[in-house]
Amino acid sequence: NFLTMGNKSSKSSIAGEDLTFLMRNTNKTAEEIKEWHKGFLKDCPKGELTKDQFVSMYSKMFPSGNADKFSENVFRTFDTNRSGTIDFKEFMLALHITSSGTPEEKLTWAFRMYDMDGSGEIDFNEMKRIVSAVYEMIGAEGDLGKSHE
């Protein structure tokens, strides 16, 4: 039984290499990561967060506005392997960067969110779409016109 604990087929425990990777790339201990993993599986029993679940979760944080467009951009940035879902490793890395990352890590993350087509440059239309999405999210429809200027 002890030998199968690190087996990848076991969704209820985190794989050893993922645990090591997350300890190395976040400021969390093994115990903290295991606790986060337990909570993640409680919310996402399949071990993945879908875009719809993510948008729904984000919308609850901004009830006065429409967070759909903004949260879709955040989701795209978190889904680093472009699988259409956020797995636990992507979730923890995103959590780390957005909450405890260095200024450089946060800027890199923000740049990737604004650079919607992944070209390495942020053009005017990309900037306009993100700024509009922010205005919609915070419920500032009256200022939406200004975001297009």
ABEGO torsion letter per residue (X at the ends): XAAAAABAABAABBBAAAAAAAAAABABBAAAAAAAAAAAAAABAAGBBBAAAAAAAAAAABAABBAAAAAAAAAAAABAAGAGBBBAAAAAAAAAAAAABBAAAAAAAAAAAABAAGAGBBBAAAAAAAAAAAAAAAGBAAAAAAAAX
